[in-house]
Amino acid sequence: MKRFFLISSMLFAAVAMQAQDLTSMVVEEGGTGAFKSVMVSDATLTTHTIFKPQDMSSFDSSNPIPILVWGNGACTDSPWEHVRFLNEIASHGFFVVAVGTMPEPLDVRPRVGQSPSSKLVDAMDWVIRTNNDPQSQYFGKLDVWNIAVAGMSCGGLMTLDVAKDPRIRTIMICNSGLFKQSNAATAVPGMPMPTKERLAEIHTPIIYILGGSEDIAYENGMDDFATINHVPAFAANYPVGHGGTYSKPFGGEFAVVATAWLKWQLKSDAEAGKFFKGSPCGLSQREGWTTDKKNIP
């Protein structure tokens, strides 16, 4: 009887661990969206950071929450630079899995190394596995058919490195683009370096969100856009340089555009789609933004 009680206790502890957020932090009062968000470290995925609605009760198998998998600037193994941006996206009803450990405190770069592109794949694997696990707090709540993968700078290269994964529904490349042969030598050591030929592997709609001509990734990103002709593609430029607006309150203008793209692509939100559809498209009418598009009406 004592041995049975011990085994039962161990099983209960394992279940409790799966249903527990190890650490959590509310950022900017949970964002501006209808689903106030929280940043957490999950006991079953300590290699990544999750941004999610604080109240997940409205999501179930009939109304699952779409997924964003994120790679960080400099391929840093922590999303410390993008917390406000990712937190804001989550507040609009998205489940964000960012590569790397949860930053504590905020705005201080942790002493971590670079992360490989495979961590984006690990995140997708985990999303599908945990959604199918009856013991998980997310059982049946995650929309595994609507997964976006995105990243900033080196994280954008990570994203393009895994673009052929058939589970991906859409891609966002922020302040990034593949290097050409003429400037490949300027890449930082350790970056993923897919060739331009790999752009043919993209099978989903794609958006480039760039910082204008002063962005060091502008030439690479716009060259990618010029090369891509086989899928819907959008290029949005806002003149802030390579740093984007990630550290601005609620992620600034980049969060507005990224959220609209995800709502359109993953939630079929027609109102959000007006940002990108039409001639001129809605985003081109927003102050500061310039746009280009292909295969989008």
N, C-alpha and C positions, 0 to 999 in steps of 0.2 A: 504493500500500500504506500509506504514512504517513497519507494522508487517511482511508482506511478505518479505521485504528487510532484516529484522533482521533474519528471519528464513533462508533465502538464504545465508546470511553471515555466520551464524552458521554452515550450511551444508558445505560451502566452507572451513571454518576453520577446520572442522573435516576431510575433504578429504586431506587438506594440511598437517595436523598433521600425517596422515597415510603415506604420501609420503616424510616425512622429517626425516633425521638423526639428533638426538638431539645434539650429539657430535661426532666428528671424529678426527682421528689421523693417519697420515702416519708413519709407522714404518719401519726402515731400507730401506728407499726409495722404499717401496712397495714390497720387496722380490725379488728373482732371477727368478721367473717364467715369463711366457709370459703375465700374467694378473696382472699388478701391483695392489697391494692390499691396503686396508685401514681398520682400526679398527673403529667401530662405535657403538654408543648406539642408538637403535631404539625407537621411541616414542611409539610403540605398544608392545614393549618387553623390558622394562627397567630393568627387573630382570636378563637379559642375555647380553652378549657382542657378537657382530657379526664381523667377519672378512670376507671380500668379495673383489672381483675385484672392482677397482675404477670405471671402465667403465663396466656396466652391459648390454650395448646395444646389445652385440653379443649373449645374451642368450634370448631364447623365447621358445614357446611351442614345436618347432621342434628341439631345441637345448638347453634343460634346464640344469642348473648347479647342479651337485651332491652335497649332503649335508653331512657334518660332525658335529655331536653333541658331545660335549666334557665336561667331568667332571674333576675337578681340583685336584691336590695333596692336601692332608689333608682335602678333601671335602670343601676347602675354597670357599666362595661365591664370588670369583673374580678370573679371569684367569691370575693374575699378573705374576705368575712364568712361564707362557707358551706363552707369547705374541709373542716372536720371532718365536717359533715353529709353532704356529697356523697361524700367518701372512704369513709365508713362504708357508705353505700348501695352503692357500687361493690364493696365487699368481700363483698357477698352475691350477687354474680354479675350485676351490671348494668354497662352501658357508658354512662357519663355524659358528655354534651357540654354544658358550661356556657358561656354567653355571656361573652366577654371574655378578656383576656390572663391568663396564669398569674401569680399573685401571688408575688413574691419581694422581701423575705422575707415569711413568713406574719404575719398579724395586723396588718399595717401597710397602711393604705389607700393604694393607688397613686394617682398623679396621672393619672387617666383621666376621660373624660367619660361621658355617658350613652349607652346603646346603644338602638337602635330595635327594635321588635317583629320586624322583618324578619330579625334575626339568629337568632331561633328557627327561622324557615323555612330560613335558610341552613344551620343545623345539620342539619335533616332532609334537605335536599338533599345535603349532604356525606355523611351516613351512607349514603344509598342509592347515591350515586355511588361511594364508596370500597368498599362491599361488592361492587359489580359490577366492580371494577377488578382484573384478574388480577395487576397489579403491586403492589397494595396489601398491606400486612401484615395487613389485616383482610378480605381477599377471602373471601367466603362465610361469615364468622364472625358477622356482625351480623344481628340479627333485625329486619328492616325492616318486618315485619308486626306488631310489638309495640313501638310507640313511645309513651312517655308524655311529655307536656309539662307543665312545672311552673314555679313561680316564687314568690318571696317579695316581699310589698309591691308596689312598682312592677313587679317581675318577674311578680307575679300578674296585674297589668293587662296586661302584655305577653302572657301566656299566654291570657287571655280574648280578647285582640285577634286571636289567630290560631286560636281554638278550632274554627272551621269546617273547618280543613284536614282532608281525608278520611284522611290518613295517621295521624292521632292515634288511639290506642286508649283512652287515659284521660288525665285532667287532675287535677293537684293544685294547689290555690290556698292558699298559705301566708301567713298574716297579711295578707290582702288581700281585696278585693271591689270591685265597681264602685260608683262614686260615684252618689248620687242627685242629682236636680236641687236639692234643698234644701241639699246640702253640697258641691256640685261646686266652689264657689269656694275651698274649703280645700285643693284639690289642689296639689301642688308643680308649678311650671311645667316643661313638657317631658314630663310623664307621658302615656302613652297614655290616652285618655279614651273608651273605648267606652261607649255608652249601655246602659241596662238591657235595652233591646229586643234587644241582641246576645246575651243569654243564650239566646235561642231557637235560636241557631246551634250550641249545644253538642249533640254527637251521641254522646257517650261517657259512661260513668260518671265522676263527679266527686267529689272530696273537698275540703272546706275544713278546713285545720288552723290553728286560731286560738289566740291567747293569752289567751282569756277576756275578760271585760267591760272589763278595763283596756287591752286592745289597741285602739289607735286605729282599727284596721280592723275591729273586732268588729261594729259596726253595719252597715257595708257588706257584710261577708261573710255575716252571718246574714240580711240582707235578700235577698242573692242566693239563699241556700239556700231561703228562704221562697218565692221567685219560681219556682225551678226545680221543675217537676213532671213533665217529659217524659222524664227519664233517671234512672237510679239516682244518688242523691246522699247524701253523708254529711257531717256536720259534727262535728268533734272539737275540743273546747276544753280547754286546759291553762292554768291561771292564772299565766302568766309575763309578760303584757304583749306589746307589739309586737316585742320583740327575740327572742322564741322561745327555743330552746335550742341554736341552731346552733353557738355557740362553746363549749358544754360538751364534755367529753370524749366522743369518738365521736358528736357531734351531739346527745347527750341524748335526751330523750323524743320530740322531734319526729322524730328519725331512726328510732326504733323504729316509730312509727306509719307514717311514709312508706314504710319498707322493707316493712312488712307489707302495705300497700295495693298496692305495686308487685308483690310476690310473688303476691298474689291475682289482680290484674288482668292481669299480663303473663306469669305462669308457671303460672296456674291452681292455685296452692298452697292446698289445702283447709284446711290447718292455719292458715295466715295469714288465710284468709277468716273464721275463727272470731272474729277481732277485730271484724269488722263485721257478721256475720250472727247471727241468733238474737235472742231477746227474753228477757232482756237480752243484748246483744252482749258479746263478751269485753272490748272496750276499756272499756266502761262499768264493768267490775269492776276495772280497773286504777287504782291510787291517783292521785287528782288529776284524772282525765279525766271530762268530761261529754260526752254524745253525742246526736245526733239523726240520723235517717235517713229516706229516702224510696225507695220502689221497690226495697228490699233486703229479702229475707226474714229 
